[in-house]
Amino acid sequence: MDDKCLTRSEMEYQVITLHKEIFGEKLNTFLYDQNGMLTIQGDDRVIGYALYVFTENIMDVHYTAVAPEYRGEGFGHEVMKGILAHACRRMVSLITLEVRSDNEVAIHLYKKTGFKEVNVRKKYYKDGCDALLLNREISINDLKAYFEDDEYLEVYPPLEDVIEQVQ
Ligand SMILES: CC(C)(COP(=O)(O)OP(=O)(O)OC[C@H]1O[C@@H](n2cnc3c(N)ncnc32)[C@H](O)[C@@H]1OP(=O)(O)O)[C@@H](O)C(=O)NCCC(=O)NCCS
């Protein structure tokens, strides 16, 4: 998909607007600095995004989303690929996330990305829905795939210190 590159502020503005539309929540972008936000862009706009925080060697994913009019076209998988790439780039050992137990599409997507259910928080959400806790370990094979995939490297060039650690 051809598109111009959005500036950081255009990107953030679009993520805030999409987030409000999808989750009905005002987004505090302050939580997700430039290390905690990835976007999939096309048609001169943000099509999908993920928001996460890194704490020590864990990447905690708070949100993944695709604009409603682009769903079912594989962009969810692109978002997950970006998450894995960023996890490898930062050399974390674990990605963790929480999802509503009734969100079948997201659960399917996460499990297809290798996430495993590790716990259930009963009636975690205000409406009584359970929360599933899913984990995805980062393996040596993930790191190899990241460092050997030109597509990844173009979007997430490795940090110098990461290259040193891997060599
Ligand atoms: C979850 C979400 C990100 C998936 O994005 P997407 O672009 O539709 O995902 P993809 O097109 O890459 O499809 C991913 C998988 O889900 C399946 N899928 C997509 N939409 C589906 C639907 N409506 N019903 C059943 N399966 C569906 C696809 O077939 C695909 O499975 P496959 O790889 O086995 O073929 C998107 O639905 C979304 O933004 N939902 C609202 C926000 C949300 O709930 N986020 C997750 C919690 S934070």
PDBQT file of the ligand as one rigid body, heavy atoms in Angstrom, charges set to zero:
ROOT
HETATM    1  C1  LIG A 201      -8.911  -7.824  17.168  1.00  0.00    +0.000 C 
HETATM    2  C2  LIG A 201      -8.615  -7.011  15.892  1.00  0.00    +0.000 C 
HETATM    3  C3  LIG A 201      -7.385  -6.157  16.152  1.00  0.00    +0.000 C 
HETATM    4  C4  LIG A 201      -8.324  -7.981  14.727  1.00  0.00    +0.000 C 
HETATM    5  O1  LIG A 201      -7.963  -7.217  13.593  1.00  0.00    +0.000 OA
HETATM    6  P1  LIG A 201      -8.230  -7.705  12.087  1.00  0.00    +0.000 P 
HETATM    7  O2  LIG A 201      -7.504  -6.797  11.181  1.00  0.00    +0.000 OA
HETATM    8  O3  LIG A 201      -9.658  -7.883  11.851  1.00  0.00    +0.000 OA
HETATM    9  O4  LIG A 201      -7.507  -9.118  12.121  1.00  0.00    +0.000 OA
HETATM   10  P2  LIG A 201      -7.055  -9.995  10.850  1.00  0.00    +0.000 P 
HETATM   11  O5  LIG A 201      -7.767  -9.561   9.633  1.00  0.00    +0.000 OA
HETATM   12  O6  LIG A 201      -5.567  -9.988  10.823  1.00  0.00    +0.000 OA
HETATM   13  O7  LIG A 201      -7.605 -11.421  11.267  1.00  0.00    +0.000 OA
HETATM   14  C5  LIG A 201      -7.071 -12.113  12.340  1.00  0.00    +0.000 C 
HETATM   15  C6  LIG A 201      -7.779 -13.433  12.460  1.00  0.00    +0.000 C 
HETATM   16  O8  LIG A 201      -9.101 -13.214  12.980  1.00  0.00    +0.000 OA
HETATM   17  C7  LIG A 201     -10.069 -13.739  12.059  1.00  0.00    +0.000 C 
HETATM   18  N1  LIG A 201     -11.189 -12.792  12.022  1.00  0.00    +0.000 N 
HETATM   19  C8  LIG A 201     -11.130 -11.480  11.709  1.00  0.00    +0.000 A 
HETATM   20  N2  LIG A 201     -12.351 -10.939  11.824  1.00  0.00    +0.000 NA
HETATM   21  C9  LIG A 201     -13.182 -11.949  12.205  1.00  0.00    +0.000 A 
HETATM   22  C10 LIG A 201     -14.567 -12.021  12.501  1.00  0.00    +0.000 A 
HETATM   23  N3  LIG A 201     -15.352 -10.933  12.421  1.00  0.00    +0.000 N 
HETATM   24  N4  LIG A 201     -15.099 -13.222  12.879  1.00  0.00    +0.000 NA
HETATM   25  C11 LIG A 201     -14.308 -14.316  12.986  1.00  0.00    +0.000 A 
HETATM   26  N5  LIG A 201     -12.977 -14.309  12.714  1.00  0.00    +0.000 NA
HETATM   27  C12 LIG A 201     -12.435 -13.130  12.337  1.00  0.00    +0.000 A 
HETATM   28  C13 LIG A 201      -9.369 -13.778  10.715  1.00  0.00    +0.000 C 
HETATM   29  O9  LIG A 201      -9.949 -14.762   9.875  1.00  0.00    +0.000 OA
HETATM   30  C14 LIG A 201      -7.972 -14.144  11.133  1.00  0.00    +0.000 C 
HETATM   31  O10 LIG A 201      -7.877 -15.518  11.418  1.00  0.00    +0.000 OA
HETATM   32  P3  LIG A 201      -6.963 -16.485  10.498  1.00  0.00    +0.000 P 
HETATM   33  O11 LIG A 201      -5.565 -15.940  10.565  1.00  0.00    +0.000 OA
HETATM   34  O12 LIG A 201      -7.115 -17.821  11.170  1.00  0.00    +0.000 OA
HETATM   35  O13 LIG A 201      -7.553 -16.395   9.131  1.00  0.00    +0.000 OA
HETATM   36  C15 LIG A 201      -9.825  -6.142  15.482  1.00  0.00    +0.000 C 
HETATM   37  O14 LIG A 201     -10.963  -6.974  15.405  1.00  0.00    +0.000 OA
HETATM   38  C16 LIG A 201     -10.132  -5.000  16.415  1.00  0.00    +0.000 C 
HETATM   39  O15 LIG A 201      -9.571  -3.917  16.297  1.00  0.00    +0.000 OA
HETATM   40  N6  LIG A 201     -11.087  -5.221  17.333  1.00  0.00    +0.000 N 
HETATM   41  C17 LIG A 201     -11.522  -4.130  18.242  1.00  0.00    +0.000 C 
HETATM   42  C18 LIG A 201     -10.475  -3.808  19.270  1.00  0.00    +0.000 C 
HETATM   43  C19 LIG A 201     -10.143  -5.019  20.108  1.00  0.00    +0.000 C 
HETATM   44  O16 LIG A 201     -11.023  -5.767  20.529  1.00  0.00    +0.000 OA
HETATM   45  N7  LIG A 201      -8.831  -5.195  20.365  1.00  0.00    +0.000 N 
HETATM   46  C20 LIG A 201      -8.335  -6.337  21.160  1.00  0.00    +0.000 C 
HETATM   47  C21 LIG A 201      -8.397  -6.086  22.610  1.00  0.00    +0.000 C 
HETATM   48  S1  LIG A 201      -7.388  -4.735  23.138  1.00  0.00    +0.000 SA
ENDROOT
TORSDOF 0
